[in-house]
Amino acid sequence: MNCFSHCFSICFGRSRHIGNDVYEPLLQENERDAVTELLQYLENRRRIDFFQGDPLRTLSTLAYSDNIDLKRSAALAFAEITEKDVREVNRDTLEPIMYLLQTNDSEVQRAAAAALGNLAVTVPNKLLIVQLGGLEPLIQLMKSNNVEVQCNAVGCITNLATHNDNKGKIARSGALVELVKLAKSKDIRVQRNATGALLNMTHTEDNRHQLVKAGAIPLLVSLLNSNDKDVQYYSITAISNIAVDADNRVKLANESKLIQYLIHLMSSQTPKIQCQAALALRNLASDEKFQLEIVEYGGLPPLLELLKSNSQQIVLAAVACIRNISIHNVNEKPIVEAGFLKLLIELISSDKGEEIQCHALSTIRNLAASDYNKQLIIKEGAAETIINLLIESNNNSNDKGKGTSNSYLAHGQTYGPIIKSEMTAALAILALSDDIRPLLFKIRVCDAIFPLTDENEPLEVQANAASCIGNLAIRLEDDSQFVDAWPQIVNYLSRFLESKDLTLQHIALWTILQFIESDGSLKVLLSQTSSLVQKIKKLLKVFNDNLEKSNNNNQTIQEIKRIITNISNGLNSMENEENNKLLDDGSNDEASTISNQDQSTNY
């Protein structure tokens, strides 16, 4: 029965029989007037504003009546009105509706909860409902035995939970335990609303912990098998958000079927479920255990398929997941053998977004940790692609880009610091291999890397580029490109040596050590660059003084000590060689002079 029919039956229904001959009017006079007025308002509802003035007073009279039929009329009216007219309202509108929530009648409760849920769509109303104490009656309604009441109460909580200011209050109100219970409901509407509300509560760390404490994890995992796509989606997304926190991942690790379920859902026919399954696996793969399990349980083939998707969001989720999986060295070979390299290289030069490019580059960098994969990465053209992209970006930043038919970038387009940082890091890893370095020189790695040490580049890009140069200098056979760029090299090495950043100092010293240990022109150039040598000596003294005072003996400190010792020995050797050379040159001059004098005397 709609509100109009309900009011009509009340207004023109029979009176109640009190005694043998005494009858009492069914309604008080003001209540009967209110019913009549409401009927008139409803007949002209398109022109009536029910949220203020006489129409609102009429509804309030019915809501606060002791007559259950009038309460039902008010609740039904509020529900019907708010279905079509949702706007910001004040407490005068909300208070009678919240009063109706507390009526011990399921029909009133159902309609009032529906009305409040409709109004809870707008932001000001969300906040005001909670401020006026709306949570407590809604929580009580969630405990109702009436499914319709449960459904509408949970739906209202779901809407309220979309506002950040309400989330903490909901978490502390006791609502989470009831939501977890209702997420097990056999009624799909109740279950859907409850899982939606649980999802809305996963956007802050404290609320996630409260959810886990309320027993949400086993429930959400079980709901991954739901036949309802919305319930599946809400559950996957909630798990993905919960997995952001390290301590929650420990608890998720106890769910033995979780990884298999998520891998299966990556092959869902519903794109948003595919995407969220990959995102959930990405977050879980922050931990070593899950990195291994995803590969072990067959996660690579569906991830490979998702990388081929036309959806940018799905590709992003998949490449971010494979990036995390590739962190574990055990997974490096399976990823390469599964055929990911070709797709990753395509993504590097694609126009699908910087974030996708970054994850693809980071994955290649991780895979390059093994010598076996380094060769395959070179063979597939990853290094050449990266180098060409950097060269074009460098040229474009200098307004030199011409935009050929083989160009990767549009004229004037350059890469941002994140992309360049990932590219230089990948090249630095590849340059560690003795077999790879000559190949990198052939494909113009120096043209790509040297310009990125400029002081105008972001510091991380400078550092990665310098690391790559240092690695390229290991056992360098042909140093001609380094000799040509010597002023540029001196420039960044000087800055790094004078920096307060330990990492930059370490990079500079490592590079200098390679120059000292080389047998070519770089060692000579270094010895002739007195300003650089003085800065090296100054930093070595600081390091030695600090190391003598420090009890720290970790691996990094040990490496620094080794570099310092070798550089000191190298500098001493260079100075000795220079002194010996001067002595040799001086002896020859003296002998020549004596000889001349002898000749002169004899003459």
PyMOL commands that set and color helices and strands:
alter all, ss='L'
color gray80, all
select helices_A, chain A and resi 3-11+29-43+45-47+53-63+68-84+91-101+106-119+123-131+135-142+147-160+164-172+175-182+188-200+205-213+216-225+229-242+246-252+258-265+271-284+288-296+300-307+312-325+329-337+340-348+354-367+371-379+382-397+417-430+437-442+445-453+459-472+480-484+486-498+502-517+521-528+530-549+555-602
alter helices_A, ss='H'
color red, helices_A
select strands_A, chain A and resi 16-17+23-24
alter strands_A, ss='S'
color yellow, strands_A
deselect
rebuild
show_as cartoon
